[in-house]
């Protein structure tokens, strides 16, 4: 008597079909997902262009069957799929990104779409969801004077696009595994993100800023940021092994991020790759390297004073007096106070990066060099971001040429 396949067992084979006189080949996997009420096997099939693709689908289902978490796709809700996706398919994603995905699911997606059958979710459902976020925002309940108060908070176009990114990514995996035939979040109408004009500090404002931070606990940190264009998380994540005093270079390969907390007191600080996961080596002004040497001497003194209380396991350049990671919100709030004190209340920490870029371009650095120093994906992005600077430089160049031509004409008429 033949042995019936156990739940989780499966087979893979290549199939060829003929349609309109042409042969098409594909791979198909079949897996036993359980038994019905009469003891007969329930099987599910997966198909794909490659053997690897269908094997991945079959193995994913087999793991769920073994764990007892397998849910028949026809019965699975969006919420149940999001649970599976966030648990099993985000292992290679940065912790901070996982936190953002989970928050989008918890706060926005699950309350609106969690109960909808995954196979029944339509493009219209998704569009209505985004429209509601655009129109009404989302509900937030907080306690005021011992009473719970619910209020609506507006959601920015960028935040809505972030929510869309989470939902689309989760549904795309469901398509890959054969749970749904197409991604209903493929082509929604999303709100446009208005491009805000960058506001770098001009020469006078830079001088005021440098005067205002003199003697401040974060003076070196702010100055290094201003003259290297590094992002805040990159500066906070700079470690001594990335500073090469001999060659006068800095390797930007990581950023400091808080995982598991939002106020800088809970959670754990970890070093992650840079925003675009690319390493870059910059050769800053000699003045910057002198500042870092001075910072190194300061840290040696801090370490001596702290004694056994010193704790800097990440070997960071910028730490508190005991070697601990600097809290990003504290660094930012101190910057805002300083900026306000010199008449720049709207200035952001990121404007230091813009100020570096503008100064570099106006000093004659080509766009490719600026792009590489900033760590942008492409020179085109850098050019687009700082187009107003290059336009101004072109006008100045034109004015200089006009002056030169006038000089020549005067010489000819003399």
C-alpha positions in Angstrom: 0.0 0.0 0.0 1.6 3.3 -1.0 2.6 5.7 1.8 0.7 9.0 1.8 2.9 12.1 1.8 3.2 13.8 5.2 2.2 17.4 5.6 5.0 19.6 4.4 6.3 17.1 1.8 6.5 18.2 -1.8 7.8 17.7 -5.2 9.2 19.9 -8.0 9.1 19.2 -11.7 9.5 21.0 -15.0 6.4 21.2 -17.2 6.0 22.2 -20.9 2.7 23.3 -22.4 1.8 24.2 -26.0 -0.2 27.4 -26.6 -1.0 28.7 -30.1 1.5 26.4 -31.6 4.3 27.5 -29.3 5.9 25.6 -26.4 6.3 27.2 -23.0 8.3 25.7 -20.1 7.9 26.5 -16.4 8.5 24.9 -13.1 5.8 23.6 -10.8 6.0 22.5 -7.1 3.3 20.6 -5.2 3.2 20.4 -1.4 0.9 18.6 1.0 -0.6 21.1 3.4 -2.8 18.7 5.4 -5.9 16.6 5.2 -9.5 17.4 4.8 -12.4 16.1 7.0 -12.4 12.8 5.2 -8.7 12.2 5.6 -7.8 13.1 2.0 -4.7 15.0 1.3 -4.9 18.7 0.6 -2.3 19.9 -1.8 -1.2 23.2 -3.0 0.8 24.0 -6.2 3.2 26.8 -7.0 4.6 27.7 -10.4 7.4 29.9 -11.6 9.9 30.6 -14.3 12.8 29.0 -12.5 13.4 26.0 -10.2 14.9 28.3 -7.6 11.7 30.4 -7.5 9.3 27.6 -6.9 11.6 25.9 -4.4 11.6 29.1 -2.4 7.8 29.2 -2.4 7.6 25.5 -1.4 10.2 25.8 1.3 8.4 28.9 2.8 5.1 26.9 2.9 6.9 23.9 4.4 8.4 25.9 7.3 4.9 27.4 8.1 3.3 23.9 8.0 6.0 22.5 10.4 5.6 25.5 12.7 1.9 25.2 12.7 1.6 28.7 11.3 0.5 27.8 7.8 -2.7 29.4 6.7 -4.4 28.5 3.5 -3.9 31.5 1.2 -7.6 31.6 0.4 -8.4 32.2 4.1 -5.4 34.4 5.0 -6.1 38.0 6.0 -3.9 40.9 5.2 -3.1 41.1 8.9 -2.1 37.5 9.1 0.2 37.9 6.0 1.8 41.0 7.5 2.6 39.0 10.7 4.3 36.3 8.6 6.1 38.8 6.4 7.5 40.9 9.3 8.6 37.8 11.2 10.2 35.7 8.4 11.2 38.0 5.6 12.9 41.0 7.2 16.0 39.3 8.6 18.4 41.0 6.2 16.8 44.5 6.6 18.4 47.2 8.8 16.9 47.3 12.4 15.8 50.9 12.0 14.0 50.1 8.7 12.3 47.1 10.4 11.1 49.4 13.2 9.7 51.8 10.5 7.9 48.9 8.7 6.4 47.6 12.0 5.2 51.1 13.0 3.5 51.6 9.6 1.8 48.2 10.0 0.8 48.8 13.6 -0.4 52.4 13.3 -1.8 52.6 9.8 -2.1 49.4 7.7 -3.4 46.9 10.2 -6.3 49.1 11.6 -7.5 49.8 8.1 -6.8 46.6 6.1 -5.9 43.9 8.6 -9.2 42.1 8.5 -9.5 42.1 4.7 -8.9 38.7 3.0 -5.5 38.9 1.3 -6.8 37.3 -1.9 -9.7 39.8 -1.9 -7.7 43.0 -1.5 -8.1 45.1 -4.5 -6.4 48.1 -6.0 -9.5 50.2 -5.1 -9.2 49.1 -1.5 -5.6 50.2 -1.4 -6.4 53.6 -3.1 -9.3 54.2 -0.6 -6.9 53.5 2.2 -4.4 56.1 0.9 -7.2 58.6 0.3 -8.3 58.3 3.9 -4.8 58.9 5.1 -4.6 62.0 2.9 -8.0 63.3 4.0 -8.3 62.3 7.7 -4.8 61.4 8.8 -4.9 58.8 11.6 -6.3 58.6 15.2 -4.0 59.0 18.2 -5.2 58.3 21.7 -3.3 59.9 24.6 -4.0 60.5 28.3 -4.6 64.0 29.4 -5.3 64.7 33.1 -6.2 61.1 33.6 -8.6 61.0 30.7 -8.1 59.3 27.3 -8.4 61.8 24.5 -8.5 60.7 20.8 -7.5 63.2 18.1 -6.8 63.1 14.4 -3.2 63.8 13.3 -2.5 64.7 9.7 -0.1 62.6 7.7 2.4 64.3 5.3 2.7 63.2 1.7 6.1 61.7 2.5 4.7 59.7 5.4 1.9 58.3 3.2 4.5 57.3 0.6 6.4 55.5 3.4 3.3 53.6 4.4 2.8 52.7 0.7 6.4 51.5 0.5 5.8 49.1 3.4 2.5 47.8 2.1 3.8 47.4 -1.5 6.9 45.5 -0.3 4.9 43.1 1.8 2.4 42.4 -1.0 5.1 42.0 -3.5 6.5 39.1 -1.5 3.0 37.6 -1.3 3.0 37.7 -5.2 6.4 36.0 -5.3 5.2 33.2 -3.1 2.1 32.7 -5.1 -0.3 33.8 -2.4 -1.8 36.4 -4.7 -1.7 36.8 -8.5 -0.8 40.5 -8.6 0.1 43.3 -6.3 -2.9 45.6 -5.7 -0.6 48.3 -4.5 1.3 48.5 -7.8 -0.2 51.7 -9.3 -1.9 54.0 -6.8 -2.3 57.7 -7.0 -0.1 59.1 -4.3 0.3 62.7 -3.0 3.1 64.6 -4.5 6.0 65.6 -2.2 6.7 69.3 -2.6 10.4 69.9 -3.0 11.5 72.3 -0.3 14.1 74.9 -1.2 17.4 74.1 0.6 18.6 76.9 2.9 22.4 76.6 3.4 24.1 79.1 5.6 25.8 82.0 3.8 29.3 83.2 4.7 28.1 85.7 7.3 25.8 83.1 9.0 28.6 80.5 9.0 30.9 83.0 10.8 28.1 83.7 13.3 27.6 80.0 13.9 31.3 79.3 14.4 31.4 82.1 16.9 28.3 80.9 18.7 29.6 77.3 19.2 33.0 78.3 20.5 33.5 76.5 23.7 30.3 74.5 23.4 30.5 70.7 24.2 29.6 69.9 20.6 31.8 72.5 19.0 34.1 70.0 17.3 31.2 67.8 16.2 29.3 70.7 14.6 32.5 72.1 12.9 33.5 68.7 11.5 29.9 68.3 10.1 30.0 71.7 8.5 33.4 71.2 6.8 32.8 67.5 5.7 29.1 67.4 4.7 28.6 64.2 6.7 25.1 63.3 7.8 24.3 63.6 11.5 24.1 59.8 12.0 27.4 59.4 10.1 29.2 61.9 12.3 27.8 60.3 15.4 28.8 56.9 14.1 32.4 57.9 13.2 34.9 55.6 14.8 38.6 56.1 15.2 39.5 53.2 12.9 37.9 55.3 10.1 40.2 58.3 10.7 43.5 58.0 9.0 45.8 60.8 10.1 48.7 59.6 8.0 46.8 59.9 4.7 44.5 62.7 5.9 41.3 60.9 5.1 38.1 59.8 6.7 36.3 56.5 5.7 32.5 57.0 5.9 31.1 53.5 6.1 28.5 53.5 9.0 26.0 55.5 10.9 24.8 55.4 14.5 21.2 54.5 14.9 18.9 53.8 17.9 17.2 50.4 17.8 14.2 49.7 20.1 13.8 53.2 21.5 12.9 56.7 20.3 14.0 59.1 23.1 17.6 58.2 23.4 17.2 56.6 26.9 15.7 53.3 25.9 16.8 50.9 23.3 20.3 50.2 22.0 22.6 52.1 19.8 24.0 50.1 16.9 26.2 50.9 13.9 24.5 50.3 10.6 25.7 50.9 7.0 25.3 54.4 5.5 22.0 55.5 4.0 22.8 54.0 0.6 25.0 51.2 2.0 28.0 52.5 0.2 31.4 53.3 1.7 33.2 56.5 0.7 36.5 58.0 1.5 36.8 61.8 1.9 39.9 64.0 2.1 38.8 66.9 4.3 40.7 70.2 4.8 43.8 69.9 7.0 41.9 72.0 9.5 39.4 69.2 10.0 42.1 66.7 10.7 43.7 69.0 13.3 40.3 69.3 15.0 40.1 65.5 15.1 43.6 65.2 16.6 42.5 67.7 19.2 39.4 65.6 19.8 41.5 62.5 20.3 43.6 64.2 22.9 40.4 65.4 24.7 39.0 61.8 24.7 42.2 60.5 26.2 41.8 63.0 29.1 38.1 62.0 29.4 39.1 58.3 29.6 41.7 59.0 32.3 39.2 61.0 34.4 36.4 58.3 34.0 38.7 55.4 35.0 36.8 52.2 35.2 33.5 53.9 34.3 34.8 54.6 30.8 32.7 52.6 28.3 33.2 53.1 24.5 32.9 49.7 23.0 32.3 51.1 19.5 35.4 53.2 19.7 33.5 56.3 18.6 35.1 59.7 18.0 32.3 61.7 19.6 31.1 60.5 23.0 30.0 61.8 26.3 32.4 62.1 29.2 32.1 58.4 30.1 32.5 57.2 26.5 28.8 56.6 25.9 27.1 57.3 22.5 25.8 60.8 22.1 22.0 61.1 21.9 21.0 62.3 18.5 18.0 64.4 19.8 20.3 66.1 22.3 22.8 67.0 19.6 19.9 68.3 17.4 18.2 70.3 20.1 21.5 72.0 21.1 22.0 72.9 17.5 18.5 74.4 17.3 19.1 76.6 20.4 22.4 77.8 18.9 20.8 78.5 15.5 18.0 80.4 17.1 20.4 82.5 19.1 22.0 83.9 15.9 18.7 84.6 14.2 18.2 81.3 12.4 15.3 79.5 14.2 14.3 77.6 11.0 17.8 76.2 10.4 18.1 72.4 10.6 21.2 70.3 11.4 21.0 68.9 7.8 21.6 72.5 6.6 25.2 72.1 7.7 25.6 69.4 5.0 23.9 71.7 2.5 26.3 74.6 3.5 29.3 72.3 2.9 28.0 71.3 -0.6 27.3 74.9 -1.7 30.7 76.1 -0.4 32.5 73.3 -2.2 30.7 74.0 -5.5 31.3 77.7 -5.2 35.0 77.0 -4.4 35.4 75.2 -7.7 34.8 71.5 -6.9 33.3 69.7 -9.8 29.9 68.1 -9.3 31.3 64.5 -9.5 33.7 65.3 -6.6 30.9 66.8 -4.5 28.7 63.9 -5.2 31.3 61.4 -4.0 32.1 63.4 -0.9 28.4 63.6 0.0 27.7 60.0 -0.8 24.9 60.7 -3.3 23.9 57.8 -5.6 24.5 59.9 -8.8 26.0 63.2 -9.9 22.7 64.0 -11.5 21.0 63.9 -8.1 23.7 66.3 -6.7 23.3 68.6 -9.7 19.5 68.6 -9.3 19.7 69.3 -5.6 22.1 72.2 -6.0 21.0 73.5 -9.4 20.3 77.0 -8.0 24.0 77.2 -7.0 25.3 76.2 -10.4 22.8 78.6 -12.1 24.1 81.4 -9.9 27.7 80.5 -10.8 26.8 80.5 -14.5 25.3 84.0 -14.1 28.4 85.2 -12.3 30.6 83.6 -15.1 28.5 85.4 -17.7 29.0 88.7 -15.9 32.7 88.1 -15.7 32.8 87.4 -19.4 30.8 90.6 -20.2 33.3 92.6 -18.1 36.2 90.9 -20.0 34.6 91.7 -23.4 34.0 95.3 -22.4 37.7 95.6 -21.4 38.7 94.3 -24.9 36.4 96.7 -26.7 37.7 99.6 -24.6 41.3 98.6 -25.5 40.3 98.4 -29.3 38.7 101.9 -29.2 41.6 103.5 -27.4 
